[in-house]
Amino acid sequence: MRTINRTVTTEMEVTSIRLEKDLKENLKKLSGSQGYQALIRDILWNYVHQKSGDYRPHFTRADIRATFKATARKDESCVLSGRLIEANQPILLGLTIHGDLIPISPDLDI
């Protein structure tokens, strides 16, 4: 998950949201010392960045479990090098340790 610059809570607006009890308890377990409300904000910011096109995942070679040859159907950016992979060109899809499929330039030595 991406690191978000923290805003002091006095500059935030109070919002009420209803969560299932089990969901809230699981969020508390997953959040560790940061707290579940901060985790929810991180999740929401990640969603906003992904939908806005600002999302740039950060992966390393160590995060990749397997790669698959494919053809890019649209322009992509290699998550390891930042290189452009043009539509209809060969691409590698990397399966990460977290289950993500990520675009990788085929000329990288993985």
JOKAGI-V608449 format. One record per pair of residues at least 6 apart in sequence whose C-alpha atoms are under 8 Angstrom apart, sorted by the first residue. I is the first residue (numbers start at 0). GAP is how many residues later the second one is. Records with the same first field share a line. If there is no record, write none. Layout:
# JOKAGI-V608449
I->GAP + GAP
This chain:
# JOKAGI-V608449
0->41 + 42 + 45
1->40 + 44 + 55 + 56
2->39
3->38 + 41
23->12
26->9 + 12 + 13
27->7 + 8
29->6
30->7 + 8
45->9
48->6
55->23
56->22
57->21 + 22
58->20 + 21
59->20
60->19 + 49
62->33 + 34 + 35
63->30 + 31 + 32 + 33
64->29 + 30 + 31 + 32
65->28 + 29 + 30
66->25 + 26 + 27 + 28
67->24 + 25 + 26
68->21 + 22 + 23 + 24
69->20 + 21 + 22 + 23
70->16 + 17 + 18 + 19 + 20 + 21
71->13 + 14 + 15 + 16 + 17 + 18 + 19
72->14 + 15
73->12 + 13 + 14
74->9 + 10 + 11 + 12
75->8 + 9 + 10 + 11 + 27
76->6 + 7 + 8 + 26 + 27 + 28
77->6 + 7 + 24 + 25 + 26 + 27
78->23 + 24 + 25
79->24
80->24
82->22
83->21
84->6 + 20
89->16
90->12 + 13 + 14 + 15
91->11 + 12 + 13 + 14
92->8 + 9 + 10 + 11
93->6 + 7 + 8 + 9 + 10
94->6 + 7
95->6
